[in-house]
């Protein structure tokens, strides 16, 4: 899970930095990735408080065990999907900035 979600973006950012020769930019990307992970984890925890129940919710309620019932409320969004979306969304923004897709020169014909 973590090698894909963190290793690939950090490796991609490192490859971009080999071209530019700036370690500071890679360091800023790594810090942004860590911060985005913290925000995503907090958001996911909050979403699970009000999230959709799992398909077996009624069977979990029948057990009467509070821990089993609490686990049944953590269906959406999935942790893997949320972390992957956060990681590769940040990588996309980073690469677009490095390729200067947001500048006027890149939009000129």
mmCIF file of the C-alpha atoms, coordinates in Angstrom:
data_MODEL
# 
_entry.id   MODEL 
# 
loop_
_atom_site.group_PDB 
_atom_site.id 
_atom_site.type_symbol 
_atom_site.label_atom_id 
_atom_site.label_alt_id 
_atom_site.label_comp_id 
_atom_site.label_asym_id 
_atom_site.label_entity_id 
_atom_site.label_seq_id 
_atom_site.pdbx_PDB_ins_code 
_atom_site.Cartn_x 
_atom_site.Cartn_y 
_atom_site.Cartn_z 
_atom_site.occupancy 
_atom_site.B_iso_or_equiv 
_atom_site.pdbx_formal_charge 
_atom_site.auth_seq_id 
_atom_site.auth_comp_id 
_atom_site.auth_asym_id 
_atom_site.auth_atom_id 
_atom_site.pdbx_PDB_model_num 
ATOM 1   C CA . UNK A 1 1   ? 0.000   0.000  0.000   1.00 0.00 ? 1   UNK A CA 1 
ATOM 2   C CA . UNK A 1 2   ? 2.559   2.611  1.035   1.00 0.00 ? 2   UNK A CA 1 
ATOM 3   C CA . UNK A 1 3   ? 5.184   1.795  -1.636  1.00 0.00 ? 3   UNK A CA 1 
ATOM 4   C CA . UNK A 1 4   ? 2.649   2.572  -4.361  1.00 0.00 ? 4   UNK A CA 1 
ATOM 5   C CA . UNK A 1 5   ? 1.050   5.577  -2.693  1.00 0.00 ? 5   UNK A CA 1 
ATOM 6   C CA . UNK A 1 6   ? 4.273   7.218  -1.568  1.00 0.00 ? 6   UNK A CA 1 
ATOM 7   C CA . UNK A 1 7   ? 7.126   5.510  -3.411  1.00 0.00 ? 7   UNK A CA 1 
ATOM 8   C CA . UNK A 1 8   ? 5.939   6.131  -6.967  1.00 0.00 ? 8   UNK A CA 1 
ATOM 9   C CA . UNK A 1 9   ? 5.167   9.856  -6.484  1.00 0.00 ? 9   UNK A CA 1 
ATOM 10  C CA . UNK A 1 10  ? 8.432   10.461 -4.613  1.00 0.00 ? 10  UNK A CA 1 
ATOM 11  C CA . UNK A 1 11  ? 10.350  8.623  -7.323  1.00 0.00 ? 11  UNK A CA 1 
ATOM 12  C CA . UNK A 1 12  ? 8.613   10.612 -10.071 1.00 0.00 ? 12  UNK A CA 1 
ATOM 13  C CA . UNK A 1 13  ? 9.366   13.874 -8.279  1.00 0.00 ? 13  UNK A CA 1 
ATOM 14  C CA . UNK A 1 14  ? 12.994  12.786 -7.824  1.00 0.00 ? 14  UNK A CA 1 
ATOM 15  C CA . UNK A 1 15  ? 13.291  12.082 -11.553 1.00 0.00 ? 15  UNK A CA 1 
ATOM 16  C CA . UNK A 1 16  ? 11.983  15.570 -12.297 1.00 0.00 ? 16  UNK A CA 1 
ATOM 17  C CA . UNK A 1 17  ? 14.511  17.025 -9.862  1.00 0.00 ? 17  UNK A CA 1 
ATOM 18  C CA . UNK A 1 18  ? 17.407  15.200 -11.521 1.00 0.00 ? 18  UNK A CA 1 
ATOM 19  C CA . UNK A 1 19  ? 16.637  17.283 -14.582 1.00 0.00 ? 19  UNK A CA 1 
ATOM 20  C CA . UNK A 1 20  ? 16.450  20.580 -12.674 1.00 0.00 ? 20  UNK A CA 1 
ATOM 21  C CA . UNK A 1 21  ? 19.100  19.760 -10.063 1.00 0.00 ? 21  UNK A CA 1 
ATOM 22  C CA . UNK A 1 22  ? 17.198  21.161 -7.087  1.00 0.00 ? 22  UNK A CA 1 
ATOM 23  C CA . UNK A 1 23  ? 16.830  19.015 -3.981  1.00 0.00 ? 23  UNK A CA 1 
ATOM 24  C CA . UNK A 1 24  ? 14.807  21.744 -2.244  1.00 0.00 ? 24  UNK A CA 1 
ATOM 25  C CA . UNK A 1 25  ? 11.887  21.285 -4.627  1.00 0.00 ? 25  UNK A CA 1 
ATOM 26  C CA . UNK A 1 26  ? 11.794  17.533 -4.006  1.00 0.00 ? 26  UNK A CA 1 
ATOM 27  C CA . UNK A 1 27  ? 11.910  18.208 -0.264  1.00 0.00 ? 27  UNK A CA 1 
ATOM 28  C CA . UNK A 1 28  ? 8.934   20.576 -0.551  1.00 0.00 ? 28  UNK A CA 1 
ATOM 29  C CA . UNK A 1 29  ? 7.022   17.953 -2.527  1.00 0.00 ? 29  UNK A CA 1 
ATOM 30  C CA . UNK A 1 30  ? 7.757   15.319 0.141   1.00 0.00 ? 30  UNK A CA 1 
ATOM 31  C CA . UNK A 1 31  ? 6.532   17.685 2.873   1.00 0.00 ? 31  UNK A CA 1 
ATOM 32  C CA . UNK A 1 32  ? 3.399   18.476 0.854   1.00 0.00 ? 32  UNK A CA 1 
ATOM 33  C CA . UNK A 1 33  ? 2.786   14.735 0.438   1.00 0.00 ? 33  UNK A CA 1 
ATOM 34  C CA . UNK A 1 34  ? 3.047   14.159 4.186   1.00 0.00 ? 34  UNK A CA 1 
ATOM 35  C CA . UNK A 1 35  ? 0.741   17.092 4.907   1.00 0.00 ? 35  UNK A CA 1 
ATOM 36  C CA . UNK A 1 36  ? -1.781  15.908 2.313   1.00 0.00 ? 36  UNK A CA 1 
ATOM 37  C CA . UNK A 1 37  ? -1.722  12.443 3.891   1.00 0.00 ? 37  UNK A CA 1 
ATOM 38  C CA . UNK A 1 38  ? -2.482  13.951 7.319   1.00 0.00 ? 38  UNK A CA 1 
ATOM 39  C CA . UNK A 1 39  ? -5.367  16.003 5.916   1.00 0.00 ? 39  UNK A CA 1 
ATOM 40  C CA . UNK A 1 40  ? -6.733  13.022 3.989   1.00 0.00 ? 40  UNK A CA 1 
ATOM 41  C CA . UNK A 1 41  ? -6.548  10.773 7.053   1.00 0.00 ? 41  UNK A CA 1 
ATOM 42  C CA . UNK A 1 42  ? -8.423  13.340 9.145   1.00 0.00 ? 42  UNK A CA 1 
ATOM 43  C CA . UNK A 1 43  ? -11.031 13.783 6.427   1.00 0.00 ? 43  UNK A CA 1 
ATOM 44  C CA . UNK A 1 44  ? -11.480 10.016 6.114   1.00 0.00 ? 44  UNK A CA 1 
ATOM 45  C CA . UNK A 1 45  ? -11.954 9.625  9.876   1.00 0.00 ? 45  UNK A CA 1 
ATOM 46  C CA . UNK A 1 46  ? -14.572 12.371 9.828   1.00 0.00 ? 46  UNK A CA 1 
ATOM 47  C CA . UNK A 1 47  ? -16.332 10.832 6.820   1.00 0.00 ? 47  UNK A CA 1 
ATOM 48  C CA . UNK A 1 48  ? -16.498 7.485  8.600   1.00 0.00 ? 48  UNK A CA 1 
ATOM 49  C CA . UNK A 1 49  ? -18.421 9.114  11.443  1.00 0.00 ? 49  UNK A CA 1 
ATOM 50  C CA . UNK A 1 50  ? -21.184 10.028 9.028   1.00 0.00 ? 50  UNK A CA 1 
ATOM 51  C CA . UNK A 1 51  ? -20.360 7.559  6.235   1.00 0.00 ? 51  UNK A CA 1 
ATOM 52  C CA . UNK A 1 52  ? -22.348 4.826  4.613   1.00 0.00 ? 52  UNK A CA 1 
ATOM 53  C CA . UNK A 1 53  ? -22.706 1.530  6.472   1.00 0.00 ? 53  UNK A CA 1 
ATOM 54  C CA . UNK A 1 54  ? -21.221 -1.658 5.091   1.00 0.00 ? 54  UNK A CA 1 
ATOM 55  C CA . UNK A 1 55  ? -23.547 -4.047 3.234   1.00 0.00 ? 55  UNK A CA 1 
ATOM 56  C CA . UNK A 1 56  ? -23.542 -6.408 6.239   1.00 0.00 ? 56  UNK A CA 1 
ATOM 57  C CA . UNK A 1 57  ? -24.584 -3.656 8.662   1.00 0.00 ? 57  UNK A CA 1 
ATOM 58  C CA . UNK A 1 58  ? -27.757 -5.412 9.865   1.00 0.00 ? 58  UNK A CA 1 
ATOM 59  C CA . UNK A 1 59  ? -25.863 -8.620 10.630  1.00 0.00 ? 59  UNK A CA 1 
ATOM 60  C CA . UNK A 1 60  ? -23.319 -6.587 12.640  1.00 0.00 ? 60  UNK A CA 1 
ATOM 61  C CA . UNK A 1 61  ? -26.067 -4.881 14.637  1.00 0.00 ? 61  UNK A CA 1 
ATOM 62  C CA . UNK A 1 62  ? -27.524 -8.291 15.458  1.00 0.00 ? 62  UNK A CA 1 
ATOM 63  C CA . UNK A 1 63  ? -24.260 -9.267 17.206  1.00 0.00 ? 63  UNK A CA 1 
ATOM 64  C CA . UNK A 1 64  ? -24.681 -6.479 19.752  1.00 0.00 ? 64  UNK A CA 1 
ATOM 65  C CA . UNK A 1 65  ? -20.916 -5.932 19.982  1.00 0.00 ? 65  UNK A CA 1 
ATOM 66  C CA . UNK A 1 66  ? -20.159 -2.156 19.862  1.00 0.00 ? 66  UNK A CA 1 
ATOM 67  C CA . UNK A 1 67  ? -16.726 -2.683 18.267  1.00 0.00 ? 67  UNK A CA 1 
ATOM 68  C CA . UNK A 1 68  ? -18.213 -4.805 15.473  1.00 0.00 ? 68  UNK A CA 1 
ATOM 69  C CA . UNK A 1 69  ? -20.980 -2.257 14.899  1.00 0.00 ? 69  UNK A CA 1 
ATOM 70  C CA . UNK A 1 70  ? -18.489 0.656  14.865  1.00 0.00 ? 70  UNK A CA 1 
ATOM 71  C CA . UNK A 1 71  ? -16.367 -1.157 12.261  1.00 0.00 ? 71  UNK A CA 1 
ATOM 72  C CA . UNK A 1 72  ? -19.503 -1.537 10.142  1.00 0.00 ? 72  UNK A CA 1 
ATOM 73  C CA . UNK A 1 73  ? -19.702 2.251  9.659   1.00 0.00 ? 73  UNK A CA 1 
ATOM 74  C CA . UNK A 1 74  ? -16.327 2.544  7.900   1.00 0.00 ? 74  UNK A CA 1 
ATOM 75  C CA . UNK A 1 75  ? -17.377 1.651  4.384   1.00 0.00 ? 75  UNK A CA 1 
ATOM 76  C CA . UNK A 1 76  ? -17.005 4.854  2.382   1.00 0.00 ? 76  UNK A CA 1 
ATOM 77  C CA . UNK A 1 77  ? -14.634 6.219  1.249   1.00 0.00 ? 77  UNK A CA 1 
ATOM 78  C CA . UNK A 1 78  ? -12.209 3.351  1.236   1.00 0.00 ? 78  UNK A CA 1 
ATOM 79  C CA . UNK A 1 79  ? -8.824  4.189  2.732   1.00 0.00 ? 79  UNK A CA 1 
ATOM 80  C CA . UNK A 1 80  ? -6.916  2.918  -0.292  1.00 0.00 ? 80  UNK A CA 1 
ATOM 81  C CA . UNK A 1 81  ? -9.023  4.929  -2.721  1.00 0.00 ? 81  UNK A CA 1 
ATOM 82  C CA . UNK A 1 82  ? -8.803  8.126  -0.672  1.00 0.00 ? 82  UNK A CA 1 
ATOM 83  C CA . UNK A 1 83  ? -5.025  7.875  -0.196  1.00 0.00 ? 83  UNK A CA 1 
ATOM 84  C CA . UNK A 1 84  ? -4.384  7.045  -3.848  1.00 0.00 ? 84  UNK A CA 1 
ATOM 85  C CA . UNK A 1 85  ? -6.582  9.929  -5.010  1.00 0.00 ? 85  UNK A CA 1 
ATOM 86  C CA . UNK A 1 86  ? -4.766  12.303 -2.665  1.00 0.00 ? 86  UNK A CA 1 
ATOM 87  C CA . UNK A 1 87  ? -1.297  11.121 -3.651  1.00 0.00 ? 87  UNK A CA 1 
ATOM 88  C CA . UNK A 1 88  ? -1.713  11.065 -7.401  1.00 0.00 ? 88  UNK A CA 1 
ATOM 89  C CA . UNK A 1 89  ? -3.779  14.265 -7.368  1.00 0.00 ? 89  UNK A CA 1 
ATOM 90  C CA . UNK A 1 90  ? -0.885  16.019 -5.658  1.00 0.00 ? 90  UNK A CA 1 
ATOM 91  C CA . UNK A 1 91  ? 1.590   14.439 -8.089  1.00 0.00 ? 91  UNK A CA 1 
ATOM 92  C CA . UNK A 1 92  ? -0.502  15.656 -11.037 1.00 0.00 ? 92  UNK A CA 1 
ATOM 93  C CA . UNK A 1 93  ? -0.525  19.220 -9.728  1.00 0.00 ? 93  UNK A CA 1 
ATOM 94  C CA . UNK A 1 94  ? 3.214   19.057 -9.073  1.00 0.00 ? 94  UNK A CA 1 
ATOM 95  C CA . UNK A 1 95  ? 4.016   17.790 -12.557 1.00 0.00 ? 95  UNK A CA 1 
ATOM 96  C CA . UNK A 1 96  ? 1.737   20.377 -14.177 1.00 0.00 ? 96  UNK A CA 1 
ATOM 97  C CA . UNK A 1 97  ? 3.560   23.103 -12.261 1.00 0.00 ? 97  UNK A CA 1 
ATOM 98  C CA . UNK A 1 98  ? 6.970   21.704 -13.231 1.00 0.00 ? 98  UNK A CA 1 
ATOM 99  C CA . UNK A 1 99  ? 5.938   21.520 -16.886 1.00 0.00 ? 99  UNK A CA 1 
ATOM 100 C CA . UNK A 1 100 ? 4.658   25.110 -16.558 1.00 0.00 ? 100 UNK A CA 1 
ATOM 101 C CA . UNK A 1 101 ? 1.191   24.248 -17.802 1.00 0.00 ? 101 UNK A CA 1 
ATOM 102 C CA . UNK A 1 102 ? -0.266  27.095 -15.737 1.00 0.00 ? 102 UNK A CA 1 
ATOM 103 C CA . UNK A 1 103 ? 1.797   29.859 -17.353 1.00 0.00 ? 103 UNK A CA 1 
ATOM 104 C CA . UNK A 1 104 ? 0.776   32.134 -20.206 1.00 0.00 ? 104 UNK A CA 1 
ATOM 105 C CA . UNK A 1 105 ? 3.764   31.025 -22.293 1.00 0.00 ? 105 UNK A CA 1 
ATOM 106 C CA . UNK A 1 106 ? 2.489   27.442 -22.374 1.00 0.00 ? 106 UNK A CA 1 
ATOM 107 C CA . UNK A 1 107 ? -0.871  28.635 -23.695 1.00 0.00 ? 107 UNK A CA 1 
ATOM 108 C CA . UNK A 1 108 ? 0.560   30.756 -26.510 1.00 0.00 ? 108 UNK A CA 1 
ATOM 109 C CA . UNK A 1 109 ? 0.298   29.417 -30.039 1.00 0.00 ? 109 UNK A CA 1 
# 
